[in-house]
Amino acid sequence: MTLSVAFRARLLGLATLCLSAVMPAQAVPFVFTAIPDQDERHLTERFGKIADYLTDKLGVEVQYIPVKSYPAAVSAFRNDQVQLAWFGGLTGVQARELVPGSEAIAQGKEDTTFVSYIIAHSSTGLIESEHLPAALAGKRFTFGDKGSTSGRLMPEFFLRQHFGQAPEQLFSRVGFSGDHNRTISLVQSGAFEVGAVNYAVWDAEKAKGNIDDSKVSVIWSTPSYPDYQWSIRGDVNARFGDGFKEKVQQALLEMADPALLAAFPRSGFVKATNDDYAPIRDTAVAIGIMDPAQ
């Protein structure tokens, strides 16, 4: 006997329901990224371990995906390719303004009072000082990435404040290395005479023996400012369940394994809010990196 079309459809629907009951839906992974302030090999090594830690803490699959540039990190956050990101101060401000409801939830203990170093090749004759030396004028100078807080935004702000000139007017040549390790290499080699670098990367490279004191040294340290932070999208609770954002924040604040913290490097994490980064936004607007209407 031939089964009717309607009856066959009902049987198919019943079979589908039965399969659904025994085969759980594929869980959606929670994805994060980080600004590429060092080379990709370092980043993958650093943040793969963090993904494993968060997976255990949150009870969901957590994945880390690398990005090629600072703007790419902001775009990934904006486009919902990632729901969490380890941003610098400036990239965090930019990303959160593009995603309503997103929040800074944690920062390194050291990020509350971060500083940048101005470093110089030994051929310049510049030595460490409490004040920016007038002899910087006319030198070849490299920043880090154009979107870097510690490698561009804040050093440029203090240079403008002290000399009353834009970098292009002050220096004979201005470059953007792309990351802090590259800045150190360029100044150490003499390709650029002076540069701006994240103090934490400098100190870490110095501890590893990767800096030749006879060729490059710190000549000035900026005043302190807020920098790196973890930012999370505002829609994560709707996707992963009520209270998920708070669970992520707690997992970050509870991170205590020295091996994990050394990957940043930080001694631990403390709570952060969007308001903590108002000075970064104000500075970006003041030197024309951000539009005041954003």
C-alpha positions as CSV (number, residue, x, y, z in Angstrom):
1,M,0.0,0.0,0.0
2,T,1.3,3.4,-0.9
3,L,1.8,5.9,1.9
4,S,0.3,9.4,1.4
5,V,2.7,12.3,1.0
6,A,1.3,13.9,4.2
7,F,1.9,10.7,6.2
8,R,5.4,10.3,4.9
9,A,6.1,13.9,5.9
10,R,4.9,13.1,9.4
11,L,7.1,10.1,9.7
12,L,10.1,12.1,8.5
13,G,9.4,14.8,11.1
14,L,9.2,12.2,13.8
15,A,12.5,10.7,12.8
16,T,14.1,14.1,12.8
17,L,12.8,14.7,16.4
18,C,14.2,11.4,17.5
19,L,17.6,12.1,16.1
20,S,17.6,15.5,17.8
21,A,16.9,13.9,21.1
22,V,20.0,11.6,20.9
23,M,22.4,14.0,19.0
24,P,23.1,17.2,21.0
25,A,23.4,20.4,19.0
26,Q,26.9,21.5,18.1
27,A,28.0,24.0,20.8
28,V,29.0,27.5,19.6
29,P,32.6,28.2,20.5
30,F,33.5,31.4,22.4
31,V,36.2,33.1,20.4
32,F,38.8,35.7,21.3
33,T,41.8,37.4,19.7
34,A,44.6,39.8,20.7
35,I,46.3,42.8,19.0
36,P,49.5,41.6,17.3
37,D,51.9,43.6,19.4
38,Q,54.5,40.8,18.9
39,D,55.2,38.3,16.1
40,E,52.5,35.7,15.4
41,R,54.5,32.7,16.7
42,H,54.7,34.4,20.1
43,L,51.0,35.2,20.1
44,T,49.8,31.7,19.2
45,E,52.0,30.3,21.9
46,R,50.8,32.8,24.5
47,F,47.1,32.7,23.8
48,G,46.6,29.0,23.0
49,K,47.3,28.3,26.7
50,I,44.8,31.0,27.7
51,A,42.1,29.4,25.5
52,D,42.7,26.1,27.3
53,Y,42.4,27.8,30.7
54,L,39.2,29.6,29.7
55,T,37.7,26.4,28.3
56,D,38.1,24.7,31.7
57,K,36.8,27.7,33.6
58,L,33.8,28.5,31.5
59,G,32.6,25.1,30.5
60,V,32.4,26.0,26.8
61,E,34.9,25.6,23.9
62,V,37.1,28.6,23.8
63,Q,39.2,29.3,20.7
64,Y,41.9,31.8,20.0
65,I,42.3,33.2,16.5
66,P,45.3,35.4,15.5
67,V,44.9,38.6,13.4
68,K,47.4,40.3,11.2
69,S,47.0,43.9,12.4
70,Y,45.6,46.2,15.0
71,P,42.7,47.3,12.7
72,A,42.0,43.6,12.0
73,A,41.5,43.0,15.7
74,V,39.0,45.8,15.9
75,S,37.2,44.6,12.8
76,A,37.0,41.0,14.1
77,F,35.4,42.4,17.3
78,R,33.0,44.6,15.4
79,N,31.9,41.9,13.0
80,D,31.4,39.3,15.8
81,Q,34.1,37.0,14.6
82,V,35.4,37.3,18.1
83,Q,33.5,38.0,21.3
84,L,36.4,38.8,23.5
85,A,39.7,40.6,22.8
86,W,43.0,41.6,24.5
87,F,43.3,45.1,23.2
88,G,45.6,48.0,23.8
89,G,44.1,51.1,25.3
90,L,43.4,52.8,21.9
91,T,42.1,49.7,20.0
92,G,39.9,48.9,23.0
93,V,38.3,52.4,22.9
94,Q,37.9,52.1,19.1
95,A,36.3,48.7,19.2
96,R,33.9,49.4,22.1
97,E,32.6,52.5,20.4
98,L,31.7,50.3,17.3
99,V,29.9,47.7,19.3
100,P,27.1,49.1,21.6
101,G,27.0,47.5,25.0
102,S,30.6,46.2,24.9
103,E,32.7,46.6,28.0
104,A,36.2,46.6,29.3
105,I,36.1,44.0,32.1
106,A,39.7,43.4,33.2
107,Q,43.2,44.9,32.9
108,G,46.6,43.8,34.0
109,K,47.7,45.2,37.4
110,E,50.5,46.9,35.5
111,D,48.1,48.4,33.0
112,T,46.7,50.9,35.5
113,T,50.0,52.8,35.3
114,F,51.6,51.8,32.0
115,V,54.6,53.6,30.5
116,S,56.4,53.8,27.1
117,Y,60.1,54.1,26.7
118,I,61.9,56.3,24.2
119,I,65.0,54.3,23.1
120,A,68.0,55.5,21.1
121,H,70.9,54.0,19.2
122,S,74.3,54.6,20.8
123,S,75.5,56.6,17.8
124,T,73.2,59.4,18.8
125,G,75.1,60.0,22.0
126,L,71.7,60.4,23.8
127,I,71.6,59.2,27.4
128,E,68.9,58.6,30.0
129,S,67.3,61.7,31.3
130,E,64.2,62.9,33.2
131,H,63.4,65.2,30.3
132,L,63.0,64.8,26.6
133,P,66.3,66.0,25.0
134,A,66.3,68.8,22.4
135,A,68.7,66.7,20.4
136,L,65.9,64.4,19.4
137,A,65.0,66.9,16.7
138,G,66.1,65.9,13.2
139,K,66.6,62.2,14.1
140,R,65.1,59.2,12.3
141,F,62.3,58.0,14.6
142,T,60.1,54.9,14.5
143,F,56.8,54.3,16.3
144,G,55.3,50.8,16.6
145,D,51.9,50.1,15.0
146,K,49.9,53.1,14.0
147,G,47.1,51.9,16.3
148,S,49.3,51.1,19.3
149,T,48.7,53.0,22.5
150,S,52.2,52.4,24.0
151,G,54.0,52.4,20.6
152,R,52.4,55.4,19.0
153,L,49.5,57.2,20.7
154,M,50.9,58.2,24.1
155,P,54.6,58.7,22.9
156,E,53.3,61.0,20.1
157,F,51.1,62.9,22.6
158,F,54.0,63.6,24.9
159,L,56.3,64.5,22.1
160,R,53.8,67.0,20.7
161,Q,53.2,68.4,24.2
162,H,56.9,68.9,24.8
163,F,58.1,70.2,21.4
164,G,54.9,71.8,20.1
165,Q,55.3,70.0,16.8
166,A,53.9,67.0,14.9
167,P,56.4,64.1,14.5
168,E,56.7,64.7,10.8
169,Q,57.9,68.2,11.6
170,L,60.2,67.2,14.5
171,F,62.0,64.3,13.0
172,S,63.9,63.9,9.7
173,R,62.0,60.6,9.1
174,V,59.1,58.9,10.8
175,G,58.4,55.2,10.5
176,F,55.9,52.6,11.8
177,S,57.5,49.3,12.6
178,G,54.3,47.3,13.2
179,D,55.2,45.8,16.6
180,H,57.4,46.5,19.6
181,N,60.0,43.7,18.9
182,R,60.5,45.2,15.4
183,T,61.0,48.7,16.9
184,I,63.7,47.4,19.2
185,S,65.4,45.6,16.3
186,L,65.3,48.7,14.0
187,V,66.8,51.0,16.6
188,Q,69.4,48.4,17.7
189,S,70.5,48.0,14.1
190,G,70.7,51.7,13.5
191,A,68.1,51.7,10.8
192,F,66.3,54.2,12.9
193,E,68.1,56.3,15.5
194,V,65.3,56.6,18.0
195,G,62.0,54.8,18.7
196,A,59.0,54.4,21.1
197,V,58.4,51.0,22.7
198,N,56.2,49.3,25.2
199,Y,58.2,49.1,28.5
200,A,56.9,45.5,29.3
201,V,58.2,44.2,25.9
202,W,61.5,46.0,26.4
203,D,62.0,44.6,29.9
204,A,61.1,41.1,28.7
205,E,63.5,41.2,25.8
206,K,66.2,42.5,28.0
207,A,65.7,39.7,30.5
208,K,66.0,37.2,27.6
209,G,69.3,38.7,26.6
210,N,68.0,40.0,23.3
211,I,69.1,43.6,23.8
212,D,72.7,44.8,23.3
213,D,73.3,47.6,25.8
214,S,76.3,48.8,23.8
215,K,74.0,49.6,20.8
216,V,70.6,50.7,22.2
217,S,69.3,52.1,25.5
218,V,66.3,53.8,27.2
219,I,66.7,57.6,27.3
220,W,63.3,58.6,28.6
221,S,60.1,57.2,30.1
222,T,56.7,58.7,29.6
223,P,54.3,59.6,32.5
224,S,51.9,56.7,33.3
225,Y,48.6,56.0,31.5
226,P,46.0,53.2,31.3
227,D,46.7,50.6,28.6
228,Y,45.9,47.0,27.8
229,Q,42.6,45.5,28.7
230,W,40.2,42.6,28.0
231,S,37.0,43.8,26.2
232,I,33.9,41.7,25.7
233,R,30.9,42.2,23.4
234,G,27.6,43.2,25.1
235,D,25.6,40.3,23.5
236,V,27.5,37.4,25.1
237,N,24.9,36.7,27.7
238,A,22.2,36.3,25.1
239,R,24.4,33.8,23.3
240,F,26.0,31.8,26.1
241,G,23.5,32.3,28.9
242,D,22.8,34.7,31.7
243,G,25.8,35.6,33.8
244,F,28.3,34.5,31.2
245,K,30.0,37.9,31.0
246,E,30.5,37.8,34.7
247,K,31.9,34.3,34.5
248,V,34.5,35.4,31.9
249,Q,35.5,38.4,34.0
250,Q,35.8,36.2,37.1
251,A,37.9,33.6,35.2
252,L,40.3,36.4,34.1
253,L,40.5,37.9,37.6
254,E,41.3,34.4,39.1
255,M,44.1,33.7,36.6
256,A,47.0,33.0,39.0
257,D,49.2,30.5,37.2
258,P,52.6,32.2,36.8
259,A,53.1,30.4,33.4
260,L,49.9,31.9,32.1
261,L,50.5,35.4,33.5
262,A,54.1,35.4,32.2
263,A,52.7,35.1,28.7
264,F,51.3,38.7,28.8
265,P,53.5,39.4,30.9
266,R,51.4,40.6,33.9
267,S,51.4,39.8,37.6
268,G,47.6,39.4,37.6
269,F,44.4,41.0,36.5
270,V,42.0,43.6,38.2
271,K,38.6,44.9,37.2
272,A,38.3,47.5,34.5
273,T,35.6,49.7,33.2
274,N,35.1,51.8,30.1
275,D,35.5,55.0,32.1
276,D,39.1,54.0,33.0
277,Y,40.0,54.6,29.3
278,A,38.4,58.1,28.9
279,P,42.0,59.6,29.0
280,I,43.0,57.4,26.1
281,R,40.0,58.6,24.0
282,D,40.6,62.2,24.9
283,T,44.3,61.9,23.8
284,A,43.3,60.2,20.5
285,V,40.9,63.0,19.8
286,A,43.4,65.7,20.8
287,I,46.0,64.5,18.3
288,G,43.6,63.7,15.5
289,I,43.6,59.9,15.6
290,M,39.9,59.7,16.5
291,D,37.0,61.9,15.5
292,P,35.3,63.6,18.5
293,A,31.9,62.6,17.0
294,Q,32.8,58.9,17.2
